[in-house]
Amino acid sequence: MSLPPPAIEFIGVEKRFAARGRSAEVLAARDIHFAIAGGEVVSIIGPSGCGKSTLLNMGAGLARPSAGQVRVSGQAVTGPNKHVAFMLQKDLLMPWRTIAENVEFGLELRAVPAAQRRAVSQRLLQQCHLQGFERHYPNQLSGGMRQRAAMARTLAVDPLVLLMDEPFSALDAQTKMILQQDLAQTVAREGKTVLFITHDLTEAAALSDRILVMSERPGTIVQEIVVDMPDRHNPMQRRKLPRLSQLVNELMSLLKLDAQSEVH
């Protein structure tokens, strides 16, 4: 019996950009190879400008690789893909729509009937602890509540893969930990696959099954760390484990050693 294809896979991916005022292109990412199985949570860490967000853009079909291929569920990504959803640092909620209407927006674009849209938004807003705020507008909610609404909107279209680009980085420490817990439990309950970018090493260790470490630009994967801790669906419990601090120290050393190797 053959195994199912990875939920998302990067095969020999390279990305070049035209540079203003230069005749030569800029190589942003090179020789990217990795695969993520269904239901896995994988974080990418690395220096600023190493191409992490570029990888997500290619995974979402918002940019094309200069070489290589990105596949979602075995199919090459050649443009925006309905099986992939993107969540960013900014919630990007539409201020003229209520929270429920924001959550339902993607379903509207897919011509899902109104009753079905409402049922989906009510279920997800309850899961994201926003019941009672369906008719509020974004400016009436706190930053953490807005990110909960953005998470509900992301899940509403029932994606196979969630691409998350530092979604909690603008939040205070307490709110961030609560939303990390909500994300982990929601992903487990919904059976989603996550590719997560963060500069927060503790966040990466608390949330992930694996962590991919990228080099300076042109970014490539220099290390893969399997997170050898239980309770991935309970990051608050993971934070209490001595192994988490050890792993964060290992990640710090990896990033420092990589930076030194680039200098020398």
C-alpha positions in Angstrom: 0.0 0.0 0.0 1.5 3.3 -1.1 1.9 6.1 1.4 0.1 9.4 0.8 2.2 12.2 -0.6 3.5 14.9 1.8 1.0 17.7 2.6 3.6 20.2 1.3 7.0 19.6 -0.3 9.8 21.8 -1.6 12.0 20.0 -4.2 15.2 21.7 -5.2 13.7 25.1 -4.9 15.6 28.3 -5.7 14.3 31.8 -5.9 16.0 34.8 -7.6 14.7 38.4 -7.7 15.6 41.2 -10.0 17.5 43.9 -8.1 16.8 47.5 -8.7 19.8 49.2 -10.2 21.7 46.0 -10.7 22.3 43.9 -13.8 22.6 40.7 -11.8 19.7 39.0 -10.0 19.7 38.5 -6.2 19.6 34.9 -5.0 17.2 34.8 -2.1 16.9 31.0 -1.5 18.7 28.0 -2.9 18.7 24.2 -2.8 15.6 24.0 -0.6 14.5 20.4 0.1 12.0 19.4 2.7 8.6 17.7 3.1 5.9 18.0 5.7 3.5 15.1 6.4 -0.2 15.6 7.0 -0.9 16.8 10.5 2.7 17.9 11.2 3.7 21.3 12.6 7.1 22.4 11.3 8.7 25.8 12.1 11.4 27.6 10.2 13.9 29.8 12.0 16.8 31.8 10.6 18.3 35.3 10.3 16.2 38.2 9.0 16.3 38.3 5.2 17.2 34.6 4.7 14.1 33.8 2.6 11.7 32.4 5.2 8.7 34.5 4.0 9.7 33.8 0.4 9.2 30.1 1.0 5.7 30.7 2.3 4.9 32.9 -0.7 5.9 30.1 -3.0 4.0 27.6 -0.9 0.9 29.7 -1.3 1.4 30.1 -5.0 1.9 33.9 -4.7 5.4 33.6 -6.2 6.9 31.0 -8.5 10.2 29.3 -7.9 13.1 30.2 -10.2 14.0 26.6 -10.1 12.6 23.4 -8.5 9.1 22.8 -7.5 6.6 23.2 -4.7 3.9 20.5 -4.3 0.8 20.4 -2.2 -0.7 17.0 -1.7 1.4 15.7 -4.6 0.3 18.5 -7.1 2.7 21.2 -8.3 1.8 24.7 -7.1 1.5 26.9 -10.2 -0.7 29.7 -8.7 -2.9 30.5 -5.7 -4.1 27.2 -4.2 -7.4 26.5 -2.5 -5.8 23.8 -0.3 -3.5 26.4 1.3 -4.3 29.3 3.6 -2.0 32.1 4.8 -2.0 33.9 8.2 0.2 36.9 8.7 1.5 39.1 11.6 -1.2 41.6 10.7 -4.7 40.3 10.9 -5.9 42.2 7.8 -9.5 42.1 8.9 -11.8 44.3 6.8 -13.0 47.1 9.1 -16.3 47.5 7.4 -17.3 43.9 8.0 -18.4 42.3 11.3 -16.2 39.6 12.8 -18.6 36.9 11.5 -18.6 38.5 8.0 -14.8 38.5 8.0 -14.6 34.9 8.9 -17.1 34.0 6.1 -15.4 36.1 3.5 -13.4 33.2 1.9 -16.5 31.1 1.8 -18.4 33.9 0.1 -15.7 33.9 -2.6 -16.4 30.2 -3.1 -20.1 30.8 -3.4 -20.9 28.7 -0.3 -24.6 29.2 0.7 -25.3 31.7 3.4 -26.6 29.2 6.0 -23.6 27.0 5.6 -21.3 30.0 5.9 -23.0 31.0 9.2 -22.7 27.5 10.6 -19.0 27.4 9.8 -18.3 30.9 11.3 -20.3 30.2 14.5 -18.5 26.9 15.0 -15.0 28.4 14.5 -15.7 31.6 16.5 -16.8 29.4 19.4 -13.6 27.3 19.1 -11.5 30.5 19.0 -13.3 31.8 22.1 -15.1 34.7 20.3 -18.7 33.6 20.8 -20.7 36.7 21.6 -18.5 38.9 19.4 -19.9 37.9 16.0 -21.5 41.2 15.3 -18.7 43.3 16.6 -16.3 45.2 14.2 -12.5 44.7 14.3 -11.9 48.1 15.9 -14.0 46.9 18.9 -11.7 44.0 19.6 -8.3 43.7 21.3 -5.2 42.7 19.3 -5.4 39.1 20.6 -9.1 38.8 19.8 -8.4 40.1 16.3 -5.8 37.4 15.7 -8.3 34.8 17.0 -10.7 36.1 14.3 -7.9 35.9 11.7 -7.3 32.3 12.8 -11.0 31.5 12.4 -11.1 33.1 9.0 -8.0 31.1 8.0 -9.6 27.8 9.1 -13.0 28.6 7.6 -11.9 27.7 4.1 -10.8 24.2 5.4 -7.3 24.3 4.0 -5.0 21.3 4.0 -2.0 23.4 4.9 -1.7 26.5 7.1 1.2 28.9 6.2 1.8 31.1 9.2 4.2 34.1 9.1 4.9 35.2 12.6 1.2 35.5 13.4 1.7 36.2 17.1 4.8 38.4 17.0 3.0 41.7 17.6 1.2 40.4 20.8 2.2 40.7 24.4 3.8 37.7 26.0 0.8 36.5 27.9 -1.6 36.8 24.9 0.9 35.1 22.7 1.1 32.0 25.0 -2.7 31.8 25.1 -3.0 32.0 21.3 -0.2 29.4 20.9 -2.2 27.0 23.1 -5.3 27.7 21.1 -3.5 27.2 17.8 -2.0 23.9 18.9 -5.3 22.5 20.1 -7.2 23.8 17.0 -4.7 22.2 14.7 -4.9 18.9 16.5 -8.7 19.0 16.5 -8.9 20.0 12.8 -6.1 17.7 11.7 -4.2 20.5 9.9 -0.7 20.7 8.6 1.3 23.9 9.6 4.4 25.6 8.2 5.2 28.2 10.8 7.8 31.0 10.6 9.0 32.6 13.8 12.0 34.5 15.3 10.9 33.3 18.8 12.9 30.1 19.5 10.7 29.2 22.5 7.6 29.5 20.3 9.2 27.2 17.7 10.2 24.6 20.4 6.8 24.7 22.1 4.7 24.3 19.0 6.6 22.1 16.6 7.3 18.5 15.7 10.4 19.6 13.7 12.4 22.9 13.4 14.2 23.8 10.2 17.2 26.1 10.6 18.0 28.4 7.6 21.3 30.1 6.8 22.0 33.7 5.9 20.9 34.7 2.4 20.9 33.0 0.0 18.9 30.9 2.5 19.1 27.1 2.6 18.2 24.5 5.2 21.4 23.9 7.3 19.8 21.8 10.1 16.7 19.9 10.9 15.8 19.4 14.6 13.3 16.8 15.7 11.6 18.2 18.8 12.0 15.3 21.2 9.3 16.4 23.7 5.8 15.1 24.4 2.6 17.3 24.4 3.0 19.1 21.1 -0.7 19.8 21.4 -0.1 21.5 24.8 2.6 24.1 24.4 2.0 25.5 27.9 2.9 22.1 29.3 6.0 21.9 27.1 7.2 25.2 28.5 7.5 23.6 31.9 9.9 20.9 30.7 13.7 21.3 31.3 14.2 19.9 27.7 12.6 23.0 26.2 15.3 25.3 27.7 18.0 23.0 26.5 16.5 22.9 23.0 16.3 26.7 22.9 20.0 26.9 23.8 20.8 24.4 21.1 18.9 26.6 18.6 20.7 29.7 19.7 24.1 28.0 19.3 23.1 26.8 15.8 22.2 30.3 14.7 25.3 31.8 16.2 27.6 29.2 14.6 25.9 29.7 11.3 26.4 33.4 11.5 30.1 32.9 12.3 30.6 30.5 9.4 29.2 33.1 7.1 31.7 35.7 8.4 34.7 33.4 8.2 
